[in-house]
Amino acid sequence: MREHDPLGMSAEEMASLQRISDAGAQDAGKAISQITGLDFIFSAPGVRTLPVDDVPALLGGEEAAVVAVHLAVYGDARGNILIALEPESAGRLLDALVPGRPPLVPARLHDIPEMERSGLLEMGNILAGAYLSAVSRRLQRSLLASVPRLTIDMAGAVMDTLVVDSSGGQDSALVIQTELRARAGDIIGHILFLPDPATLPEVLRMLGRSLPPDPPEGD
């Protein structure tokens, strides 16, 4: 995967975005654990700028089957949030909501019953809502999420439209990635936050004003 930074962001700006993502991940983890009763670990592999063609690799490659919930972000900053899970992980997450349900079979993913689709949408809504609330508090600005949309397809198809929208017509996209993993190791997923390049300078300006500097090492 080729990493580059045509946006010219400084190391300090990247670190600020990383810190705000960490805050969002912590709140998302608490929210999903309270709903499912499962213990989740959230980690942030990093903030990176990637060629648009490389973004599906974050979800396992263009042909990897994914169950994904997409929400557009509006308000004082714009962008997109994608919550994506492997089919097996999505099934185990559903087990916490609907015990005894039939297993998700990748070949029949499009036949998921409406009740279970609603459950997946609600889980995505809870994760994205908690994440955005934490980011909003840190930015001291209002961020609103659209109605969630469920897509079940290959990662390449899921990401095509999303990345084009998020890149603003550029050949690269800024991706803030968070990995979610059940402590038992049987649920693995990703939260991708793709800020709109048009509002990114304002986000960075807000971050510079709202985030305190890191304490000196050794304190």
Order of alpha helices (4+ residues) and beta strands (2+ residues): alpha-beta-beta-beta-alpha-alpha-beta-beta-alpha-beta-beta-alpha
